């Protein structure tokens, strides 16, 4: 299982490479929600999301002679850019397997970090098989998006920073898809502030982690219909679930309208840009505020990678 | 003339009240522009713009028995909200004279800070006369937006923070309309880092400060047609101009397209929201990059008060 020492080691690797992102506060928000809210602004992280932490740590842990062969990852989202940038910073090649109908801006951004992008047809081809074949041919390592200890340890450095920067918290809410971020942040928080209750945050339409926690075993669902594209995973990872099952107090959900309301609040009052999944934890706090009355609550603002056309369409709908 | 000691006194008043805003940096931007850019994020200031500094200082300087009678200001923009919030924080009343066709969101925001809003018809009525009559009737003080030493000293605290936080600067670029912000920041910067060249930043269509500096006297222009609504002043203030004439090295301009490009860069890469005038200084750096090659340049990101409808329309045009 993931251990706190792994997260401390990851933090040492990330020092001076990842941004130590700020904690944002808002008097207006605290009045609205009747609690003290501490928002960890991972939208200001390198490449725009927390995923950089896990991606970088995963490339950094490799032995130099293995790393020299390059790395492979499959992702249509932030993990792709995270691994691409991490490889570039280590001076090694990255091959990213992306669906051919991914937004051109994401494909361009991934190429912008120096990666080779291999496109596949998501309706007829299996990205895991393609990635495994490339890894085998090149003799290089495949970096999975969440079910992987170095990724979980890297994401956990975000929780470590929160736990160090905000004393006497009552609760921590972390958005979750595959569970890498939630499990990493939970282990870090429990190590430094053991009495803090840790919660996951999911889109209502894709509440598989909530179901899994309630059932005590991993529940798989169909690809959920939600604007939260970073959380359309069908099942939580095995390694993250071990942590979540033992240490997470609950998983909160928010529907897409609540997510948009949180994105709007961030735009209008905080003057920051959040992608839908990046606003999910804040949205669940909006929806479940009565549960946190008078508490000191940290939430992750996990990413800000969204283009202006989609952003406008969502906020004006 | 404005003196550095006035700015230090204002900073002491603002301590713990105004936000000490962060300096943002971007590796991508530095590569694009071939210089080191330090961006002072005043869009994160209270009420969303640097104007809070001057508004608060102007209310704070008043003798308690004068202040108790309340304050008056006229503005269609950020100065209105700044004075309203400053009065609210001092527990006194504020009357803000605003044009009846001002955006409803701005009128609501000003009322939201507890102010009485008096509407006037901008085509048939004189807002200065209305404001003076209200001040006279109530026996209270009118707080002008820029041509006023306590406002200039308050705005200068932003320059003080930049000068303290970023060593060995070569240049500082501050957006300017009436000149309060530019003059205050210039006095602070020259006191702490005398060799730094200070520049104003104006929309190209409203380059009256550039003209005034070139002519050595204040030049008045028609209301300029620009998206930079915070900089549609027709002439720089007399007190700010004394400082600008003696200490400012030049005034740079950017057209509306360059301002939109800077807003877009801020959205896509910095994940922050800037209003057009808030992006003007960065836009001038985009346009005049060759002048700053290999230099250490600070720019103000002066405000982020813009609604999503207008923001979308500007960035999608």
Interface residues (C-beta under 8 A of the other chain):
Chain A: X22 X43 X44 X48 X264 X267 X268 X270 X271 X272 X273 X274 X304 X307 X308 X309 X311 X312 X315 X316
Chain B: X22 X43 X44 X48 X264 X267 X268 X270 X271 X272 X273 X274 X304 X307 X308 X309 X311 X312 X315 X316
